[in-house]
């Protein structure tokens, strides 16, 4: 891998839902409060700073154990690209994974995706299909699988989840031995999984106050060694000596919304309708602002905790309001509210990034041995 990154600017589920007596969705006020604390070095951040020193010592110790060989990393035998971040909260990893896989497909490469499957109710290794319940595989893996079942390429992509990424990678290769490249959705800090290329993503808040958790948003000290940095919005800082190349990317909503049956509704048809917008993502206010920027009227906005399962969610607004949500939330919300509309998030990445990626990836592919198919680990049926 290359150098340290530059300093960034400061289909309905078949699962039965739980009982209708479940409590209403909690408001994510604590999460939003932490986000505010993490942007400045105010009194609350300084009060948490001693705890962040302990956290940092633990992180560095763990990293040192891997460097010294006391803890082992394993490689699956195919080129691995990890897409992740070093900040807590959303930075737009999953849309980048989707864009990256589509780019690889356009090159004629067979890509597979692995993930931990954050927030799922299961703990095994399993394949993710377009029909997999998000509660069993995680909302982001479910979204990735559905995107390639209905997306512009029309070509499906194998997606596997497991607590250990190496387990997911081995299962993927056992089922799809012709896979050329493995893309890992999140996992910069999962050092047990050896990788070839790393992409670190920042949102427009960058590293915030620069403190480690819990005083700041950093999961690990920054800068750290990565191959490329992608910045969403704002100015892209020029890399200095020994720093990884940085590229810009723009995030925007599609010009249409999706119904649960996969058909599209142009956003222009919604301009005169009062909407109830729901978002269970790390930064729901960004989604609401993007909807308004498209000329939509939000009669009610409802932020919910990231990865909220929606089983206990009750519609609070007037039912005459059209329900609108993110594509990530729709993989769960459509099971109970098939009338909801989902607006996809699209990313436009600097073409120079893909030129740099292709050059490095070609070298990885040329050097990669073609090992025998690894043994199949225990794998559950998606419908189990």
N, C-alpha and C positions, 0 to 999 in steps of 0.2 A: 504494500500500500504506500501511498504517497506521503504527504506532509500534514502538519497541523493545519486546521482550518482557520480562516481569517476571522477576526472578531466581528460578529454581526452587529448591526445597529440595534443602540439601546432602543314472486309467486306465493300465495298465502301459505303459512305454516299449517301442518296437520296436527301439531301438538295441542293438546287441550290446555286452555289457560287455567290458572289457579282460580280458586273460589272468588266469586264476585264481592265477597266481604273484605277483600284485601284493602289495606289503607290507601288513601290517595297518594299520588306521587309527591315525594319531598321536594321542596324548592332548593335549588343548588346555590343558596346564598353563601354557605361556607366556602364552596369552591370559588365563587366570584370574589369573595373577600380575600382569599389567599392570592388570587390572581392580581388583585390590587396591591397587596403587600409585596409581591414579588417584583413589582415594577420600579420600586424606589428603595433606597436604604433608609427608611424611616425607623421610628422607634420599635415597631413590631418586628421588622426584619432583624434589627440589632438584638432584640430580646431573644430571638430564635437562633442567632448566629452561633452561640456556643454549642448548640445541638448539631448544627451543620458541620462544625469541626469534627465531632465524633463520627458523624456520617461519612465525612470525607476521608477520615483515617481508615474506616472500614472498607470504603471503595478502593483506596490505594493499596491496602493490604491484599485485597482479593485480586486486583490487577497484577500485583507483584508475584503472587503465588502462581498465576498463569504464566507470567514471563519466566519464572524460575523453573517451570516444569513440575511444580508440586501439584498443580491442578492441570488436567489434560484437556486439550481441545481436539475435536474430531472433525475430519473433512469428509463429505459424502462422495468425492471422486468426480464431481462435475463442477464447472465454474459456478461460484456462488456470489450473488450480488445482494448485499444487505441494504435495505432502505429503512432508515431510522432517524431518531433525533436524540438530543441530549437534554431536552427540556421536558418537564412534566406537562401534560395537556396536549392538545391537538396541534399538529404542525402541518397536517395534510399529507401524511405518509401514504394512505391507501389510494387516493387519486393518482399519486406519483407512481405507485406500483402498477396500477392499471395502465397508465400511459407508457410506462417502461415495457410492460409485457406486449402491448400493442406494437411498440417500436420493434421489439425482437421478432414478433410474428411477421411484420412487414419485411424484415430481413430474411425470412425463411427459416428462422430458428424456432425450435420447439422449447417453450418455456414452461416451467411449473412453479407454483407458488406454495410456500409453506408459512405457517403462522402458529403462534401459541393458541390463538382463539380466545382472546381475553373476554371474560364475562360469561363464558358458556357454563352450562350446568354439568357437563361431562368432563372427565379427566383422562380419557383414553386417547389413542391415536386413531384417527378416522379420516376418510375421504370426505370432501365437501362437494356436494352437487348443487345445481341450481334449485333443487327442491328441499335441500337440507334446512330444518328449522334453525333459525338463528340462535335460539336458546341452547341448542346442542353443539353448535360449531363456532359461535361468536358472530356478531353482526358484521364485522369487516370481512372475514373470510366468506360469509354468505353473500355479501355484496359483490365481492370479486368474482365468485362463481357465477352469479346471476348476470353480471356485466358482460361476461364473455359468452353467455348463452343467448343474450338478446342484443349484444352490441354490434357495431358496424362490421367487425371482422367476421362474425357468424361462426367463429372457430372456438370451441370450448378450450378451457385451460384446466389441467389437473391442479387441484388445491387440496392440501392436506394440513391437518392441525394435530399438534401433540404438545404436551408440556415441555419436552425437550426437542429442539429444532432438528437435531441429528436423527431422532426417531421419525419425525415427519418426513425428512428428506429421504431416508432409507425406504420408508413405505411408498413414497412417491416414485422412486426409481424402480422399486420392485414391480409396481403396477404399470409404470410407464418408462421402461428401460431406454427408450429412444430420446428421452429428454436431454436437451443440449445445455440448458442453463437453468439454475434454480434461483428464484427471486424470493428473498425472505422479507416478509412484511413485518417490520420492527425487528429488533434484535441486536442493536449496536452494543448493548450491555450484556448480551448473552454470550459470554466469552467461551463457553464450552463448545460452541459451534464455530469451527474455523471457516473463514470466508476469504474470497479473493479480492473483492471490491466493496467499498463502503460509500454510501451516499448519506450525508447528514442534511436534514431539512430544518429550516427555521421559518417561523411565521414572522409577521412584521414587527413583533415585539422583541425579536432577537433573544438575547440571554437575560433580558430583564435587568435586575440589579446585580447580576453576576455572582450571587451567592448560591451555594449548594442547598439542596433540600435540608430542612424545611424552611430555612430563611429565605431561599430564592428558588427559582424554577429548575436549576441544573441537577440532573441525575448523576453527573460525574464532572470532574474539572474540565473546563474549556479554556484554551483550545486543546484539542487532542488530535491524534493522527487519524485522518480520513482521506479518501481519494478525491471527493468533490463535495461541495456545499451548495445547496439550492436555497435561495431566499425568496419567500413569497412576499411580493410588494416591496415598496421602498427602494432605496438605493443599494446596489450590490457593492460591498467594499472591495477594493482592489487587494488581492493577496500580496503579502510581502514575502521576503525570503523565507523558504522552508514552510510556506503555508499552502494549503490545498487550493486549487482553482475554485472560484465561486461563480455561480450563474444565477440569473434571475428566472423567476417563474410567476405567471399571473394566474390568479384563481378567479373564476367567474361562474355564474350559473348558466345552465343551458337556456336556449330560447324557448324551451318547452317543458312541460311537466308530464310525468308518466302516471297513467292509471294502473290499477292493480292487474289489469289484463294485458299490460304492455303497450297499449295504444298511447299516442301522444296528444297533448292538448297545448297548443301555442299559448305562451304566457300573455300574448296580446288579447286573447279571448277572456282573460281574467281581470283585465284592467278595471272594469266597472263592478266587480264583485267584492263584497267584504269578506276578508279571509281570516281564518284562525290559524296562525302559524305556530307550529310546535317544533322544538329542536332539542334533542338529547345528545348534544355534542359538546366538546370542550369549550367552544366559544360560540354559544347560540346567538349572541348579539351580532356576530358577523353574518350569519345566515339571514337574520331579519333585515339587516342593513342592505344586503344584496338583493333581497326581494323588493324592498322599497326602491332601490336604484333601478329596478326593472319597471317601475311605474305601478307596482301593485299596492293595493290598499289593505293594510293590516288592521283589522278591527280589534284583534286580540293577539298578543304574543305570549307564548308560554315556554320559558326556558326550563329544561329538565336536566337531571344529572347525566353526565356522559355515560353511554352504554345502558341507559335505563331500559328495562325490558318491556314496558308498556302493558304488561298483563294486569297490573293494578291501576292503570291510568283510567280516569273517568273524564269524559268530555264535559268541560265546564261551560263552554260558550253556547250561544244560541245555535241550534243545529242548522239554522238557515245559512250560517257562515260556512263557506267551503274550507275544509280542513286541508292544510298544506304542510309538508314536512321535507326533511332531507331524504335523499335516497338511502342513506345508511339507516335512518329510523324506519323507513318504509318496510324493510325486510322483517321488522317485528310488528309494526303498527297495522299493516294490511291484514293480518290474521284476525284482528278484532274490528278494524275499521276499513273495509275494502273500498270505501268511497273516498279515502284520502288521496291527495295528489302528491307526488314526490318530484322534486326538482333536482336533477343531477348537478353535481359540482364538477366542473371541467378545469383542467390545468393546461396552460400553454407554457412550455419550457423552452428556454433559449436553445435554438438548433445547434449552437456550438457545443452544448453539453453532450448531445447525442454523437457528435463527431468525435469528441474526446472519449466517450464511453465505448464507441465501436472500436476505436484503435486499441484500447486496453483490453477489451473483451476478445478481440481477434487473437491477441497474444495468449490469453488464457485458454482459449479454445484450441489453439495450435499445440500448446504444451500439455493439455489435459490428457491423461491416459484414459483408455476405455476399459475400466475394470469389469470383472464379471458382475452380473446382477447381484446385489446384496441380498441376504436372506430377508424374508418378509417378517417384520415384527408383528405382534398381535394387533389386529385391525378390526374395528367394529363396523358393522353395517351402518350407513348413514341413517337408516330408518330404525336402528335399534334404540 
